[in-house]
């Protein structure tokens, strides 16, 4: 493996290349900035990624004249660019992104990743973001790495040998962290409602944020919980310490926590470092519905931007503006519904921060349907939980209105009446 300067590593990217950036906590920002600094020599460089952290120079002028975004997930740092003619978003399940690389639909010229220093056998770890980084490094023509001793060495499949890295730079800096924020009264109430649905021995999928953390805070009297998820954060750590999360009832990798990425505090990264109970797999495995459904009582907890009165979920757009991405929501919602005793759950506040109802007669014009009404079972707000499975459209509307914010219920009922009389 050739150790070079950041500028020399960046010079391996050529005009017309399609390049991949590893994401989340592992975003290799030093290399990304070095590539952006070469913008005057580059034209028509296509960037493929999911959510990345840190400054995305390539998403703003003058760099954006040389780079075009073709992202599989839209985060805050590229949101404006992704919603202009200079950017693009690919609607795709997280479980299927690897096929774009492996089937040659979007072949990669260069994969840019951040890894741990090599061990005595020459293997580096992809740390806490294996997701689509693994298929990227396995299929790209060239691999450029940012070697960092702060990267946790994680167990599972996220490894690459130094012979498969074309060149690398060496840095020593913390990886990206997300710290826990205070849980509001509304979030705490939602957490209680959702926790009441979770049974002993369940296999959990949940993401980052205050509502998942509020749910986890209310599981202190549960037993034998397992984790098979696309990502996790600090919220699971107290339950592991108390022996509540054991994974002993899981069918797939019994006793193991299975994930494809993690984002959280340094305490979380210290926990996963060289920890054999945590298995980091690629997203094509963690999010495979056929694998998910084999675990017992899969309880998938997801969020929504809005839900209409028939149960259609919009979770990735605000009207026609791309806000995030399809991600793994449908992978786990379907996996949970097919699991024996499984429960697919949508949990959200009844209103936005501006007091707008998230339960609406119709989705906004141009909104994407992330999860169809046929896939939606449990919906929770701070006002309770309803189960839409088996309910007709009229029954669904009545159920959803019952957990809407009281100040919006009359208007929602009025809209239902108008629909029925027109």
Steps between C-alpha positions, in 0.01 A plus 500: 500500500638837393481781758474839326394858567133596481565696180672203336218268601243745364684515167393138434147629433460593133242692302199286415555264793216365710622502861357367827524670839462291816243661727360563846760513781766365264479778239863551382490881500876561464505308172171653385634852557823414317300376201289816505820708500582344160176636352673721240654191340182292516181486297184291524600296807195308629468440875304201634431476873241462768490739796833673564616713792698820501549774245414396143696753295405321179138606555569872468672742265762510361554127558155394380591600145737202495298249705149367464313326779314177432412401853307202637410698812477875558643654815507859615844571354388429140124567524498828312720369221305176467185700431649695210593405144858454624407210727313173485333254734454128429186354666618157615472269799816486710492122455542536123767768460773236483342371178579829327870423552503122469280482191689778324200735488712776657857364483744683726835637390619598849387421855603749770489353852635543854650198674690390807876435482575147377530219754792256505340312211462812285124543542339840555150551641226710338403595855139593569380539140502174306152552339575561129870573553581128485353437152653831389858398587440150360399632158679834450795514260703695755478537879640801684503485880533740789676301775406616846578337839174651634300260282359212711596152387162334462411134464301364206569544130636855484865432427737577215858379457772758433579327168155610378561868586667686214624787712431653840555801717559490874311722743420499871166664575171408669228355278162673494290478815133566582418575861168428670267799540231541769177308440186714496176418679334417168785269398491332840127433464550351154777285643266362768232413243746320272679321785165353607482323162839333538497145635770311686725320253434751221762588238524877465572733211518869573707794392656809648307780668296588804197281430707178469686603814172569680380149406823344628473696826169325564626143454665454839254228605535296180701182451697321226480776241708472184631746242497453123497846347652714229645735762509572871620767740572550870144420610565126506804518730315516837282204398808295414662590832184393688478167316172589329645478149643150470393379156444152637163455324623606156510246218757688291834547680369408841655712774644750252407860430474527122527834320651662193595833656502689829509867594530638851739612770859397563361266768310315227811469284700372796228239557508362145881506474623138479169383649403155363133532601449776241501387138525767231364367171426661166153645447416232245506257795362701792212636292411180315134437579551124464760513780317751720177298507675190640551670836213481750273794584688745280393844620593768248464861617509763227394861453301704251484856376126460444234232472167537321169368629528183289837414656738608224838597645725775371836484675752639250353810334329823596269546206721463194817599688728208574572507872672167577454164327310176481774333703416175677151583623315263267761226547424484872130585491445203268743279692320572827155435355617159370679405823314269738348735756662800329379858527574774245456836677501863391565740787478877468372814674147594399614843378811665361699759693276761333180330616409351162329163521713207383177302451344652189203441268740489203876490463652821370502546124810333358568299818659160461330194647777333697281224644168400348180488702491123456825468696403721794390335825568687825509880518590679825487862608501656846123443504513123465549208262272360230535190285383550141552139394171353379314831519316646201555856387222647714622314809856612435399864481307473828793327671759752382283798597482356853879543543525835319551818700164608648518841332505330157244223551193703405658612173604145418148373566364777278732392217388138536137611480574699182672200342200280568243747369680602180 
